[in-house]
Every structure is written in structure tokens, then in C-alpha cells.
């Protein structure tokens, strides 16, 4: 799962209930689900099992540890 904010993108590989609880549903702009060929095309090997992308509204801070920061290659 990827969580996008204005400044950073976080990659959460395994569903972690504590991290998901840090996301306020009222601050979500949109959720996209990518599966099959579309996920592979967009995310490469990261998309093998499908990907969920959560886009947060503008100027929203999320309480997710920095170790989950995703650096695009």
C-alpha cells in the first residue's frame, strides 16, 4: 500500500493495523486499487500482488514512521 501526501510517499508492505489507524478517513482524497497487468505496468515487481494507493488531501500530515518513506527509483 502506498500513502501519498503533498510532501512524501510512504510504502507499507504488510497491512499494519496501527499504521492504518493513523490515517484519518476524513483526510483521504481518493483510494485507487491497481491489480493484474495495470499494477505491474505502473509499479513493476512491487505490483505483483496488486497495489492500493491512498491519496491524502492537501496539507495533511500523517503519523507514519519515517522508515516507511518510499524513495522512487
Biotite code that builds the C-alpha atoms (Angstrom):
import biotite.structure as struc

atoms = struc.array([
    struc.Atom([0.000, 0.000, 0.000], chain_id="A", res_id=1, res_name="UNK", atom_name="CA", element="C"),
    struc.Atom([1.222, 3.492, -0.793], chain_id="A", res_id=2, res_name="UNK", atom_name="CA", element="C"),
    struc.Atom([0.119, 6.601, 1.088], chain_id="A", res_id=3, res_name="UNK", atom_name="CA", element="C"),
    struc.Atom([0.697, 9.878, -0.765], chain_id="A", res_id=4, res_name="UNK", atom_name="CA", element="C"),
    struc.Atom([0.853, 13.254, 0.937], chain_id="A", res_id=5, res_name="UNK", atom_name="CA", element="C"),
    struc.Atom([1.860, 16.631, -0.524], chain_id="A", res_id=6, res_name="UNK", atom_name="CA", element="C"),
    struc.Atom([5.457, 16.096, 0.506], chain_id="A", res_id=7, res_name="UNK", atom_name="CA", element="C"),
    struc.Atom([6.109, 12.374, 0.824], chain_id="A", res_id=8, res_name="UNK", atom_name="CA", element="C"),
    struc.Atom([5.059, 8.903, -0.250], chain_id="A", res_id=9, res_name="UNK", atom_name="CA", element="C"),
    struc.Atom([5.018, 6.022, 2.222], chain_id="A", res_id=10, res_name="UNK", atom_name="CA", element="C"),
    struc.Atom([5.186, 2.357, 1.256], chain_id="A", res_id=11, res_name="UNK", atom_name="CA", element="C"),
    struc.Atom([3.609, -0.096, 3.681], chain_id="A", res_id=12, res_name="UNK", atom_name="CA", element="C"),
    struc.Atom([4.318, -3.641, 2.503], chain_id="A", res_id=13, res_name="UNK", atom_name="CA", element="C"),
    struc.Atom([2.254, -5.546, 5.008], chain_id="A", res_id=14, res_name="UNK", atom_name="CA", element="C"),
    struc.Atom([-1.070, -4.395, 6.331], chain_id="A", res_id=15, res_name="UNK", atom_name="CA", element="C"),
    struc.Atom([-0.227, -2.961, 9.719], chain_id="A", res_id=16, res_name="UNK", atom_name="CA", element="C"),
    struc.Atom([-3.326, -2.085, 11.734], chain_id="A", res_id=17, res_name="UNK", atom_name="CA", element="C"),
    struc.Atom([-1.517, 0.568, 13.802], chain_id="A", res_id=18, res_name="UNK", atom_name="CA", element="C"),
    struc.Atom([-0.316, 2.389, 10.691], chain_id="A", res_id=19, res_name="UNK", atom_name="CA", element="C"),
    struc.Atom([-3.715, 2.214, 9.063], chain_id="A", res_id=20, res_name="UNK", atom_name="CA", element="C"),
    struc.Atom([-5.293, 3.579, 12.243], chain_id="A", res_id=21, res_name="UNK", atom_name="CA", element="C"),
    struc.Atom([-3.013, 6.638, 11.901], chain_id="A", res_id=22, res_name="UNK", atom_name="CA", element="C"),
    struc.Atom([-4.877, 7.613, 8.727], chain_id="A", res_id=23, res_name="UNK", atom_name="CA", element="C"),
    struc.Atom([-7.946, 9.752, 9.334], chain_id="A", res_id=24, res_name="UNK", atom_name="CA", element="C"),
    struc.Atom([-10.637, 8.684, 6.817], chain_id="A", res_id=25, res_name="UNK", atom_name="CA", element="C"),
    struc.Atom([-11.836, 12.300, 6.578], chain_id="A", res_id=26, res_name="UNK", atom_name="CA", element="C"),
    struc.Atom([-8.422, 13.306, 5.205], chain_id="A", res_id=27, res_name="UNK", atom_name="CA", element="C"),
    struc.Atom([-8.424, 10.835, 2.302], chain_id="A", res_id=28, res_name="UNK", atom_name="CA", element="C"),
    struc.Atom([-8.865, 12.380, -1.125], chain_id="A", res_id=29, res_name="UNK", atom_name="CA", element="C"),
    struc.Atom([-9.042, 9.120, -3.090], chain_id="A", res_id=30, res_name="UNK", atom_name="CA", element="C"),
    struc.Atom([-8.159, 5.436, -2.999], chain_id="A", res_id=31, res_name="UNK", atom_name="CA", element="C"),
    struc.Atom([-7.057, 3.551, -6.099], chain_id="A", res_id=32, res_name="UNK", atom_name="CA", element="C"),
    struc.Atom([-6.649, -0.204, -6.474], chain_id="A", res_id=33, res_name="UNK", atom_name="CA", element="C"),
    struc.Atom([-4.280, -1.496, -9.131], chain_id="A", res_id=34, res_name="UNK", atom_name="CA", element="C"),
    struc.Atom([-4.247, -5.188, -9.998], chain_id="A", res_id=35, res_name="UNK", atom_name="CA", element="C"),
    struc.Atom([-3.022, -7.555, -12.665], chain_id="A", res_id=36, res_name="UNK", atom_name="CA", element="C"),
    struc.Atom([-1.216, -6.017, -15.649], chain_id="A", res_id=37, res_name="UNK", atom_name="CA", element="C"),
    struc.Atom([-2.055, -2.454, -14.664], chain_id="A", res_id=38, res_name="UNK", atom_name="CA", element="C"),
    struc.Atom([-0.278, -2.875, -11.303], chain_id="A", res_id=39, res_name="UNK", atom_name="CA", element="C"),
    struc.Atom([2.753, -4.472, -12.942], chain_id="A", res_id=40, res_name="UNK", atom_name="CA", element="C"),
    struc.Atom([2.952, -1.739, -15.569], chain_id="A", res_id=41, res_name="UNK", atom_name="CA", element="C"),
    struc.Atom([2.751, 1.066, -13.016], chain_id="A", res_id=42, res_name="UNK", atom_name="CA", element="C"),
    struc.Atom([4.755, -0.420, -10.104], chain_id="A", res_id=43, res_name="UNK", atom_name="CA", element="C"),
    struc.Atom([6.939, -3.120, -11.645], chain_id="A", res_id=44, res_name="UNK", atom_name="CA", element="C"),
    struc.Atom([7.706, -6.027, -9.328], chain_id="A", res_id=45, res_name="UNK", atom_name="CA", element="C"),
    struc.Atom([6.072, -4.172, -6.418], chain_id="A", res_id=46, res_name="UNK", atom_name="CA", element="C"),
    struc.Atom([2.733, -4.652, -8.188], chain_id="A", res_id=47, res_name="UNK", atom_name="CA", element="C"),
    struc.Atom([2.842, -8.437, -8.443], chain_id="A", res_id=48, res_name="UNK", atom_name="CA", element="C"),
    struc.Atom([0.114, -8.915, -5.823], chain_id="A", res_id=49, res_name="UNK", atom_name="CA", element="C"),
    struc.Atom([-1.695, -5.673, -6.574], chain_id="A", res_id=50, res_name="UNK", atom_name="CA", element="C"),
    struc.Atom([-1.284, -2.245, -5.016], chain_id="A", res_id=51, res_name="UNK", atom_name="CA", element="C"),
    struc.Atom([-3.525, 0.105, -3.065], chain_id="A", res_id=52, res_name="UNK", atom_name="CA", element="C"),
    struc.Atom([-2.726, 3.815, -3.336], chain_id="A", res_id=53, res_name="UNK", atom_name="CA", element="C"),
    struc.Atom([-4.227, 6.216, -0.794], chain_id="A", res_id=54, res_name="UNK", atom_name="CA", element="C"),
    struc.Atom([-4.019, 9.893, -1.763], chain_id="A", res_id=55, res_name="UNK", atom_name="CA", element="C"),
    struc.Atom([-4.386, 12.288, 1.146], chain_id="A", res_id=56, res_name="UNK", atom_name="CA", element="C"),
    struc.Atom([-5.968, 15.740, 0.875], chain_id="A", res_id=57, res_name="UNK", atom_name="CA", element="C"),
    struc.Atom([-3.677, 18.760, 0.522], chain_id="A", res_id=58, res_name="UNK", atom_name="CA", element="C"),
    struc.Atom([-1.658, 19.873, 3.540], chain_id="A", res_id=59, res_name="UNK", atom_name="CA", element="C"),
    struc.Atom([-2.401, 16.714, 5.525], chain_id="A", res_id=60, res_name="UNK", atom_name="CA", element="C"),
    struc.Atom([0.263, 15.240, 7.792], chain_id="A", res_id=61, res_name="UNK", atom_name="CA", element="C"),
    struc.Atom([0.144, 11.521, 8.573], chain_id="A", res_id=62, res_name="UNK", atom_name="CA", element="C"),
    struc.Atom([1.591, 9.869, 11.642], chain_id="A", res_id=63, res_name="UNK", atom_name="CA", element="C"),
    struc.Atom([3.584, 7.164, 9.853], chain_id="A", res_id=64, res_name="UNK", atom_name="CA", element="C"),
    struc.Atom([7.196, 6.457, 10.895], chain_id="A", res_id=65, res_name="UNK", atom_name="CA", element="C"),
    struc.Atom([9.900, 7.708, 8.516], chain_id="A", res_id=66, res_name="UNK", atom_name="CA", element="C"),
    struc.Atom([11.185, 4.170, 7.973], chain_id="A", res_id=67, res_name="UNK", atom_name="CA", element="C"),
    struc.Atom([8.224, 3.639, 5.667], chain_id="A", res_id=68, res_name="UNK", atom_name="CA", element="C"),
    struc.Atom([9.215, 6.529, 3.372], chain_id="A", res_id=69, res_name="UNK", atom_name="CA", element="C"),
    struc.Atom([9.266, 5.376, -0.243], chain_id="A", res_id=70, res_name="UNK", atom_name="CA", element="C"),
    struc.Atom([12.048, 6.677, -2.453], chain_id="A", res_id=71, res_name="UNK", atom_name="CA", element="C"),
    struc.Atom([11.116, 6.397, -6.098], chain_id="A", res_id=72, res_name="UNK", atom_name="CA", element="C"),
    struc.Atom([13.844, 4.909, -8.269], chain_id="A", res_id=73, res_name="UNK", atom_name="CA", element="C"),
])
